[in-house]
């Protein structure tokens, strides 16, 4: 796969898994859901860690930093689709800026 296609697949998978896992914990702890929510939550967090570890940057910190922008955008999507709260213009601007940061990190020429 090309250097950009691989992160384009892995980062959204990692973001969905991380958000779902954290949401499951949040639903149990803050939302009054059954402790059984922790089972799929832990599984989702394991998928998150696995997917993020597969990303191509040779330096973990760079990979995690680039992922951060995708996580922010995915969180806003989760807020809209799962929680039913429409992102406002500042949410969207922040998400766009975060994705721009991701692009800078992933596309920068390095020797």
Number of C-alpha atoms within 10 A of each C-alpha: 6 7 12 12 9 13 24 14 12 19 25 19 18 28 27 21 23 25 19 21 24 17 18 25 22 16 17 17 14 10 11 9 14 12 12 11 17 20 12 14 23 18 14 21 21 15 19 23 14 14 19 21 15 14 21 16 16 8 9 13 10 15 21 17 15 23 26 18 23 26 24 20 21 21 19 20 19 20 14 13 11 10 10 10 12 14 15 9 9 9 14 16 12 15 22 16 15 20 20 15 18 20 15 12 16 20 11 8 7 5 3
